[in-house]
Amino acid sequence: MRTLPILLLAVALTAPTRADDPPHLAAARKRQQAATAFEAKLAVVQEWRNVVQVQPAPPARRTVAHTSAARLITDGDLYWSELNDPVLSSLGLNRHAMQVAYDGTWLGLRSEFDTPEANQSQISRVSTARRTDDPFRPRWHGLFDPLRWAYRGGLALTEVTATGKEETIGGRVCREYAWPPRVGGGISVTLDGKPPPPPAEPPPVERVWLDTQRDYLPVRYTDRGGRTTDIEYRADDRVGWAPVRWTAVEPYPGDPEATAVVSVTFESFAVREAVPADTFRVRFQPGRRVTVIGDDSRSTAEVGDDGYPLLGEQAEKQEAEKKEPPTLNRSLLVVGGAVAVFAGLVVLVRRLARNRADQPAATE
């Protein structure tokens, strides 16, 4: 039995701990702890440069631009976001306002377009089984990605390795890191049972450049699709470094001569001490119907007075109350009936007295 504590001690000494983290990973965890709760307001300019527009005629290459705003409040895994995101329809812009929020159980989305028939109101219950180490990844909008990368570990820096290359970005020497190549899809063998030939070109690699002089901040990120994002920061007493602006450039889909550019300026970025729990929810109008999405189901439900969908017994009770006619209070009914009877007796007595007075006196 004495060997068991010795074995456990040996495992504890050899197992990797956070104290053994490389500098870039230790700095990322430190930022995440410092900015547990924060609020950011963004001014967004989206441009589609040198794209072909059919309208106004004749077709020609033009630049389409749109200015909007976004706001994010987050506390740990919980968040609330609001943004205006233009929707391209033949490169014409349609208004699209959206709210997305996650309160720890419910993930709500309210989406409104210029055309009411395209509006959406949906909510899903996020079970523990569907949670990931990066809960923002499937739900944060791309406008907030640099915040996720810098303060929420959204770049999964545990997987990167230094390439040995350096590049000067913003006047500072930054170190390049890369993720292992990822080859998605494809077949493992051909019809004759032989392995497929290697790809003609190596698969694209995700890369990130970290500023070693400023706590290994991510200052540039290139994904496998060719989108490159540059981020600028300023010194901040609370989190060390706060974002100032970021710009992303990527090829326009299906058009090698065009590019899509997103420029975001931070109107404010502030760390918050505490955020009321009621903040992290989408405000659905009571009485409206929303789409409720489960792990393997989809249905509709009416929104209750608390802003959440009525489900199960709540929904059955609400439906029953709608079908039943309104019931009067019994005490009011009794009192009203007594008053009516008394009033009727008074009228009857008065009529009898009047009839007697009108009759001629009897003669002897």
Helices and strands as residue ranges (DSSP letters): H 3-14, G 18-20, H 23-34, E 37-53, E 60-75, E 78-84, E 87-89, E 92-94, E 96-102, E 106-113, G 116-118, E 120-125, G 128-130, G 142-144, H 145-151, G 157-159, E 161-169, E 172-178, E 207-211, E 217-222, E 228-236, E 240-252, E 255-271, G 277-279, E 289-293, E 298-302, H 313-323, H 330-358
